Amino acid sequence: MMDGKVALISGGAEGIGGTAGRRFVEEGGSVMLGDIQLEKAQAHAASLGDRAAAIELDVRNLDQWHAAVKATQDRFGKITTLFNIAGISEPGAVDDVDLDSWSRTIDINLNGTFYGCRAALPAIVDSDEDGSIVNVGSMLAMRPGSGMAAYSASKGAVTALSKSLALHCAAQGNKVRVNTVHPGAIDTPMYQRYLAAFPGTHEEAVVAFNSNHPINRVGQAEEVANAMIWLSSAGASFTTANDVTVDGGGSYRE
């Protein structure tokens, strides 16, 4: 589905980003994996072959975004696709969330996504191909959690940002579609850290996270990556400004 396409992926070293990079290459495309974990991203790129490369990318730094865009164009000749995946999740309610945590979450999840869109959009338009931007929201953007104020707010804002950009691209008449995927709890290193921090046994933690999803399990990174691949494919050519939930029904739980 990605033959001839080139993606820049933030958070590409592991988790959903690493899996999305692998799936993109498997479907015939090329990827630049951006991550602050450069060595891990480089190792993953090497495992994917000649159609993958890596670059250091702190999504809070617009200059690094511009450098990542240029490096992708220099290596693969163009950019057709942007996956904004890098993000953090830290607990805290409105009245007790650590203020540094609030700022850090907004800076990475929202500003980082905005910077990626700002830097990559002109390059995607310049490719003169059907382009796609897929931003990562969360089921907590659709149904916020009381103890996740910063995360819920940042992902809700990403959702609105995606729609604004989708409408802008449509109004400009360019070929770029913009959509948002909303994962539930996904078995990634971030999820494993939450399990380890849970105030109970590992088994109790697994049951608690499973119960947040009506189908009674957490998701796999490949399930989210597959949705992102579809949204960037010709099969989704009439899909923009859309929200695709990959959360086992979690955003509509009772």
N, C-alpha and C positions, 0 to 999 in steps of 0.2 A: 504493500500500500504506500510505501514511502520511497519508491524508486526515484532517484534523482533529487530528492529533497534533502535539505541541510538544516539541522536544528542546533540552536544554542540552548543549553539546558543548565539552569542554575540548580545548585544542590545535586550535581550530577555524580558525586562520588559514591553514594550508597542510597539505600532506601528506595523511595519512589523514584527519585531522580536517576539513580543508578540503573534501576530496572527499566525506566522509560528509555534511557540511552541504549540499553541492550535491545529492547524491542524495536526501537527505531532502526537500528542497524540490521536486525533480523529481517525487517520489512524492506530493506534495500536502500535505506538512507545513510547519511553521514552525520556525525554529531561532534560538537565541541562541548565537553563536560566542564562546566565552571563550578568551582567549589573553593572554600577556604582551606579545605583539606587537600592540598595540591598533590601530595605524594599518593594518597589513596585514589584520587581522581586519575592520576597518570597511570597507576597500576590497572585500574578498571579499563581505561582507554586502551592500554596495551593488550588486554585480554580480548578486546572487541575487534582488533585488527586495524588495517590501514584506513578504514573509514571512520576512525574515532581518534580524537585528540583531547587534550585537557589544558586548562588554564586556571591560574589562581583568580578567584572572583569573590570578593567581599561585596555582597549585594547592596550594602549601605554606601558604597563608593561609586558615584556616577562615572568617574574617570576610569575605574576598572571595568565598568560595563562597556564604555566606549572601546577600551582596549580589547575586550573579549569579542566584541562585534568585529573589529578590524582583524583580529587574529583568525576568526572564523572565515571571513571573506578571503584572507590571504591563503589560508590552508585549503579551503574547499570551493572558493570562487564566488560564493553567494551565501545568503541566509534566506530561507523560506519559512522557517518555523521557530517560534520561541516557546519554551516551556519554563514558566516561572514557578519553580518548585521549592527553592530554599525557604526555610521557615523555622520558627521555634514555637514551642508551646510550654508556657509556665503558668501554674495556677495562681489564683488570687481573686478575691471579690473586690467590688468597687471600694469598699471601706477599709480593706486591709492589704490590697496588692502593693508590693514593693514598687516605689516610684521608678527606680532604675529598671525594674522588670517591665513596667508599663512602657517606658520610653524605648527600651531595647526591642520589645515585641513589635511596637508600631514601626520602629525604624527598619527592622528586618522584614517583617511580613508585608507591611503596606508600602513604605518608602522603597524597599528593595524591589518590589513588584513594579511600582511606578517607574523607577529608574530603568528597569529592564525594558519595559514597554517604550519608554522615551528613546532609549539608545538604539533598540533593535528595529523599531517600526520603519524608519527611513530606509534601512538596508533591506528589509523585507519588501517594501514597495519597489525599491530599485531592482529587485530580482525580476520584476514584471511577470511573476508566476502567481498562481493561486497560493496565498500565504495564510498562515494560521498562528494565532497567539492563544495559548491555553494557560490560564492562571489557576493556581490551586487555592480553593477556598476551604471549606470544612462543613461538616454537618452542623457545627456550632455556629456557622454563619446563617444557616437556615433556622436553627432552633437553639439560640444561645444558652450557655450554661451559667448558673448563678455564681459559680466559683471560678470562672474562666473569663473575667472581664476583658483583659487586654487581648487575649486570643480571639474571643468572640467579636470584639470591636474591630480588630485588624482584619479578620476574614470577612466580616460583613462589608467593610470598606473596600476590600479587594473585589468583592462581588459587584458593587456599584461602579467601581473603576472599570471593570471589564465591560460592563454594559455601556458606559459612557464612551469608551474607546471603540467598541463595536459600532455604535451609532455614528461616531465621527468618521470611521473608515467607510461606512456605507454612504454617508453624505458626501465624502470626497470622491466616491466612485472608484476607489482602489480595490484591489483583489484580496484584501486581508480580512479574515473573519476572526472574531475574538469570543472566546467562551470560557466558562469556569467549571472545573470539576470540584465536587464536594465530597472528599473522603470521610468515612467514619474512622474509627480506630483501625489502624493498619499495622500489621506485624512488621515493624521496622525497628532500627536502633532506638528511635524516640519512644516507641511503644514499650520496648524492653526496659528502658529506664523508668517509665511509669510503673511497670510491674514491680521492679526492684524497690521503688519508693513506697509501694502500697503498704498501709498499716495492717498487715495480716500475712497469711501464708501466700505462697505463689499460686496455689490452687484457688484460694479465695479471690485473689486479684484477677485471675483469668475469668472466673465466674462473673465477677462484677463488671468487667469490661464487655464480656459477651452479652450480658443482660441489657446493655445499652442499644443493642441491635435486635430488632424483631426476629431476624433469622438465627439469632443466638450464636454468633461467632464474630470474631474480628475479620477484617479483610486481609487480602494479600496484595503486596505492592504491584504484582502483575495485573491485578484486576483494575487498579487505577490507571496504570500505564496503558492498558488496552483501550480504555475510554479516551485517553489523551491521543493515542494513535488514531482512533476512529475520527475524533473531532478534527484532526489535521488531514484527513484523507478526502478523496473525491466523494466518498460515500456520505460525507457531511457537508456537501457543497452549498446547501441551502440552510445551514444551521449557524447562526451567529447570535450574540447577546443572550446565550442560553446558559442554563444551570443544569449540569448533569450530576446527579447524586450517585456516588459509589459507596454506600454506607449501610447496606443491608436493611434499609428502611429506618435507620436511626434518626433521621431528621423528621420523621413522622411518628415516632414512638408514642405510645399512650402515657 
